[in-house]
Amino acid sequence: MTEELFREDSYRRECEARITAVDAAGLQLDRTVFYPRGGGQAGDAGELRLPDGQALRVADTVKGETAGVILHLPAAGQDELLARLQPGQALTACIDWERRQRHMRFHTATHLLCALVPHPVDGCSITADYARLDFHMTEPLDKDTLNAGLARLVAEARPVSHSWISDEALDANPQLVRSMSVQPPRGSGRVRVLKIDGVDLQPCGGTHVANSAEIGPVVVTKIEKKSAKTRRVVLGFAAPAAD
């Protein structure tokens, strides 16, 4: 299994690690700061820096077929360097921080959106360029109303934190689960819960900022009627004001 350092500290940018396996599927490490694609959030990119100064570029990070394993997928054109890597080798795993920070800001913004639209979520995508949520609902949504709500919650600088609850506690409180398409992972005995003070509380394994103010200016760029019972809301970062 891979020790998932990002679960407790989304701001950690690098860590010392050792290769546990390397093959055509990707590189496995004993510990990592790289978030693997899942729960609607894109995986991290970055570098695996070797002691001799060379660095393997990581294009994406995904979950392995075995539970608890994380695969770091190398960018193309690095076959010679890959051939030199062996289990047991030490390296420094370094994420692309700008990309991660955008994921954190967008992911936290989707939780604010969940608070403004009190309907189940049946689709989600969080990337460095945009985020979207699909809500199971029939009534129309107003872009101006949502933008005003997002701006207010960002400006209120709400603290963001996480905790862990048991599988049994989650089963006893099914109302905590907002997503219809992605269910919280079970089987490890505990489930990670995200809290935005006074705004939102739900299971989530993604990366987030520590305060809603860190999201910055975010706006609804599009609202679509995807089906008779689905409304899609797309978020983007607002362009900085001109001087």
PEZI-V245624 format. One line per field, one symbol per residue. phi: phi as a letter, one per 40 degrees, with the letter a starting at -180 (. if undefined). burial: b if it has 16 or more other ideal C-beta (glycine too) atoms within 10 Angstrom, else e. Layout:
phi: ???
burial: ???
This chain:
phi: .bccccccaccccaacabcbaaacchbbbcaabcccdiggccccbibbccdcgcbccbcabbccccdgcbbcccccgbcccdcccbdgccabcbcccccdccdccccccccccdccbcbcbbaaabbcbababbbcabccbbccccccccccccccfccbababbcdcccccbccccccccbcdcbhcgabcbcbbdgbaaacabcbaccaccccgcbbccabbccacbbbcbbbaccccccc
burial: ebebbbeeebeeeebebebbebeeebbbbebbbbbbebbbbbbbbbbbebeeeebbbbebbbbbeeeebbbbbbeeebeeeeeebeeebebebbbbeebbbbbbbbbbbbbbbbbbbebebbbbbbebeebbbbbeeeeebeeeebbebbeebbeeebebebeebeeeebeeeeeebbbeebebbeeeebbbbbbbeebbbbbbbbbbbebbeebeebbbbeeeeeeeebbbbebbbeeeeee
